[in-house]
Amino acid sequence: MDRLIIKGEADLRGSISIKGSKNSALPIMVSALLSFNTLRLKNLPKLDDINNMSKLLRSYGAIIKSRKDSLEINCEKIINKEAYYDIVRKMRASILILGPLLARFGEAKISLPGGCAIGTRPIDIHLEGLKKLGANFVVENGYVIGQVRESLVGNQITLPFPSVGATENIMMAATIAKGKTIIENAAMEPEISDLASCLNKMGARIKIEKNGIIKIIGVTKLTKANHKIMSDRIVAGTYVIAAVMLNKKFEVKEIESTHLKALTSSLKQMGANLKIRKNSIQILKSTNLNGIKIQTAPYPGFPTDLQAQIMALMSLAKGNSQIKENIFENRFMHVPELNRLGAKIKVKKDIAYIYGNRKLKGAQVMASDLRASVSLVLAALSAEGESVINRVYHLDRGYEKIENTLGKLGPSIKREKY
């Protein structure tokens, strides 16, 4: 197992270019299951989750070829319709294969994603939506088993919550279902638009409307296509927050800055000095940072995936801050570890109260999940002294080896086995 050794009061200089989005790449890779033709993807990030998705698709018989600047996926000859626990347990995004398999083959058997029960991270929204298209499910022995009598048929589906994963799963299934599907109260995250764009290049007929409605007219087959994955707005936001915390002049490039409007608005409200352009954000030195109140919400609201990172920043700001988590329960697992680094944060139900103006000090801490991991990295970079972050395999799921990316721009970040 790996850990990171981080020296605090770090320097940060220059700029960083943001690679492709993990949250966009995973469903787009899965969408190749819908087609008999090759899907060629560019701008894929080098992450554990991408490698695990490749393994999962290969276990189905997909032929995947790595080129210098792209990945080619061909799912013409699928030999398996069952996703085993050993692969699925490594990432929750594997549930996204359910819709494409049901649409193409009329059957699927998928192990429940590791540690996920029906109703907690709402897989039930996926299942209810796919039922509306004609699928039937049973859950037994830790597996979801789905069957379709003849073929999926389009329908009107209203989601009880704008779940990103459920929207993606239903949208992919409806792409080759018979007739028209309308998804109401759909997720409107940029990653949804990126998936729709890729599917449309493959020959799908998908239209996303601004009012949370997605309209899909089913097609009989998809063609070969090329697609470039959008930049990762969460990684971009993380590095913007890092520069604000370290109070360094820095630039985050090759992004779509409008995707980060909720974050940049919050940072400006705190007093951060930002120069925002269409494809970059320049962070300049700030004189004062003040506490604020925010709450997470579906896009275009404040992203739950940046909640842990801005919490670390709030610990340094003057005055107190407050975060209400509206997306996931149990999303404050980083709080005890930030407190070990000198933060003062208290949690009551779904609200975290952050007491500002803290002087962080290096400590041994343990990562509990992906975004929690990187919040500890940001806090450690800002702290006095040295910190050790254990169990960083969580971090590697969503951030390219941080010691080789951010670590080359001033901070001292070393990886070692333990």
N, C-alpha and C positions, 0 to 999 in steps of 0.2 A: 504494500500500500504506500502511496505517496503523501508527502506533506510539503508545505511551502514555508520557507524561512524568509521573513520579510523585515527589512530595516525601516523603521519609522522616520517621520519628518523627511519624507522622500522628495526628491527632485522630480520634475516632469517637464519635458521640453519637446518642441517640434509639433508633429501632427501624427495622426493615425488614420488610415483608410479602413473603412468598415467592410467586412466581407458579407457574404450572403446570409440570409436569415434562416436559422434552424427551424423556427416555427412555420416558415413558409416552405422550406425544402422538404420536410418530412411528408406532409400530405401530397405534395407535387410528385415526389418519388412514388408514393403509393398509387397515384392516379395512373401510372403506367400499367397497372393490373387491368385497367379497363380496355386496353388496346392490344391488338395483334401486331402493332407496328412499333418501331423504335422511338423512344423519347430521349432526346439529347439535352442535358442540362448543364448550364454554365453557372459560375459564381457560387458553387457549393462550398460551405465552410468545412474545414478539416476538424471534425468533432466526433466524439465517441457515438453520439446519437445517430449521426449519418452512417457511420460504420455498422452500427447495430441494425439500422433499417436495411442496409445493403445485405447483411446476413439473412435477415428475415425474408426479403424478396428472393434471394438465392435459394432459400429453403423451399420456396414454392416452385422453383424451376426457372426463375428469371435469369437471363443472361445479362450480366453487367460488365461493361468494359470501361476502364479508366483511361481517358485520353489526357494529353498534356494540360488542357484547359477545360475539360468537360467530363461528364459521366454519361454513358449510353446505357439505357435500360430497355431490354426487349422481353416482353411477357407473352410471346406467341405460344409457347409450349409450357403451360402450367401443369405441374405433376402432382400437386398437393393442395388440399383445401383446408388444412388444419394448422393452426399456429400454436406451437407448444410453449409451455410455461418458461422453459429455459431461455428462450429468446424474448418473449413478451415481457417478462418480469423486469427487463432492463429499461423499458420506456413505455410510458402510458400512450404515446402516439400510435402504438401498434394496433389499438382498437380501430384505427381508421381503415384498416384493410377489410373490415366487415362489410361496408356498403359496396365497394367495388367487387368483392367476391360474390356477394348475393346477386348483384346486377349481372355479372358475367356468367356465373355458373349455377345460380339458384340455390346454393348451399354454402355454408361456412361453419367452421368450428374453431373458436378462438378462446384461448385461456384468458381469464380475466387479468387485466394488467396488475402487476405485483402490488400487493398491499391496498388494492382498491376494491371496495365493496359497492354493490349497487346502491345508489342514493347518496354516497359521500362526495366523490367527484362524479357528477351525474351521468354515468353511462346509461341510466334509464332514459335520458332525453334522446340519446342516439337510438335506442331500441324502439321507443314509442314513435319516433319519426319514421324509421324504416318499416315499422308495422303498417303505417299509413300508406306505404307504397306496396304493401302486399306480403311482407315477410312475416314469418312466425318464429318465435323464440322459446327455448327452454334454457334454464340455467341449472346445470348439474355438475357435481364434482369439480367445481372451479372453472367450468367452461361455459361459454355462451354458444349455443348451437342454433343456427338459423337456417330456415328453409323457405323456399318460394315455390308455390304450387306450379305455376307456369312461368310467368315472367313478372318483373316489377312493373307497376302501372302508376303513372303520375297522379298526384293528388294535391290538395291544399293542406299545408301543414303549418300550424302555429306553434312555435316553440314557447314553452313556459318561461324560459330564460334564454337570452341570446348567447348560447354556448358556442364557442368557436369550433370545438371538435365535432359537435353534433351537426352544426351547419355544414362543415366540410364533408362529413360522412354522408349526409343526406344528399348534398349537392352532387357528389361523385356518383352515388347510386342512381340519381335521377337523370344523369347525363345520358345513359343508354337504356332508361326505362321507357315504356310505351307512353306516349302522350305528354301532357303538360303538367309540370309541378310548380307550385308556388309555395315558397317558404316565407312565412311571416314572422316578425320579431327575430329575424336572422341576425347573427353576428356581423358587424360591419368593419372588423379589423382589416388593416391593409393586407394581411396575409390571405384573407378570404378573396380579395380582389386579385391577388397574384395567382392563386389557384384557379380562379375563373378565367383569367387571362391565358394561362397555360392550357386549360381544357379547351378554350375556344380556338386556340392555335391547332389543337388536335382534331378540331371539327365539331366540338360541342356547340350548343346554342344556349348560352347563359347570359342573362341581363341582370345586373345589380342596380337596384334603384336606391335612392338616397334615404327613403323612409323605412329602411329595415326589411325590404321585400326583395327576394331573389326569384326570378322567373327562369325556368328551364324547360326547353322543348327537347324531348328525348330524340336521339339519333340512333341509327342502327349500327354504325361502326365509326371508329376513330382512325385518323391517319397519323403518319409520323410527323414529328414536330421538334422544333428547337425552342428553348426557353432559357432566359437568364433570370436567376433567382434574385428577388429584391434584397436590398441591404437590410441588415439586422438592426431594427430600431431600438431593441432592448440593449444590445451590446453598445450601440452608439450612446444611448442615454446613460449607461453605466459609466462610460469614459468621460462624458460631459460632467457628471456628478463628481468623478474622481478629480478632475481639474479644478472644479469649484472648491472641493474640500481641501486640496493642497494649495489653493490660491495661486495657481500658476497660469501663465499665458500658454495656451494650447489650442490646437484645432482638431476637430473631428470631421473627417471628410468622406466623400462618396456616400452620402446619405440623402434621404428625402426629408428635409427638416420639418415639413408640415406634419409628418407622422409623429413628431415629438412635441407638438404644440402644447399638450397638457403638461408635460414636464417643463418645457422652457417657460411657460407662463408661471408655473409654481416657483421656479428658480428665480425669475425676475422679481416675483412678489417677495421672495426672501432677501433680495438685494444683490443677486448675482449679476455680474457685468458680462453680458453676452452679445455677440454680434452674429445675427442669424441671416444666413443666405439660403438660397434654394437647396443647394447640395452640400452645405457645410455649416458648422457652428463653431465660431471662435470664442474661446473663453478668455476673458481678460481679468486682471486682478480686481478684487472687490475690496471695499473698505469696511463694510459691515454686512453681516448676514443675520437676519432676524427669523424667529420661529413663525410658523404658519399652521393652519389646519387644512388637511386634505382628506379626501376619501377616494378609495379605488372604485372604478366603475368600468363597464364595457367601453370600448372605443366609441367616441373620441375622448372619453374620460381618462382619469389618471390610471395608468396600467398597474395591475397588481404585481407584474413582474419587475417593476421599478420601486416597489414599496420598501423593500429591505434596504436598498441602496440609499434612498432619500432619507430613511430613518437614521442611517449612520451620519449623514450630513447634518441632520437636525440636532444631533447631539453636540455639534460644535457651534451651532448658531446661538446668538444671544436670545434669551427668552425661551419660552416653552412652546412645544409643538404638539400636534395631535394627528393621528392617522386612524381613520375608520376603514377597516377591511371588509368590503362588501362582496368579494368574489369567492374566496376560499376560506373555509374554516381552518383553524390550526395553521395559519400562515404567519405566525409570530414566533416560530421556533428559533429564530436568530436572536431574539431579545436577550435570553440569559447569557449568550456568548458575547454580544455587544456590551452587556453590563460587566462581563469579566475584563473587558478592555477599558473600562472606566466610564462607560455611559451610565445614565440613570434613566431607566425606562420601566414603566409599570403598565401592565395589561389588565384591562377589565373587559371580559367577553370579547367583543370585536373591535375594541378601541385601544390603541397604544398611546400612552401619555409620555412624551419625551421631554425631559428636563435639560435645557440647553446650557451652553457655555461650559461644557465639560472639557477637561484635559485628558485625553486618552493616553493610556500607557500600555506598552507591549505585554502580552500574556500568551499562554497556551490556550487555544480554542479549538472547537470541533465543528466542522460543517455538517449541517443537517439536510440541506437540499441545495439545488442549483443556485437560486438567487440569494439565499442565505449565505452561501459560500462566498460570493463576490462582495456582499456587504461587509463581511469580515476582512476581506482583502483591502477594501477601501479604508476601513477603520484602522487596520494595521499600518497602512501607508501613512496615515495621518498621525499615528500615535508616537509617543516618545519611547525610544528603545526598540527592542526586537520582539517580534511575535512569531509564533509557530501555529500554522493552520493545518489541522489534521483532517484526513478523509477527503482529500480534494478531488477524488474521482467524480463527485457531484459537479464540481466546477468544470471539469473537462467535457461534460455533456453539452455545455452551452458556450464555452469560451475557448478559442484556440489557445493552446499552451500559453498562459498569461505571462510566464517568465520570458517567453520569446517574442511577445507582442508588446504589451505595456512595459515589460521589464527591460526592453531595449531603448526606452525613451527617458531613462533617468532613474527610475526606482530600482532598488536592489531586491530582487525576488529570486530565490533559489529553490529548486525542487530536490528532494532527497527521499530515498526509500526508508521505511521504518517497519 
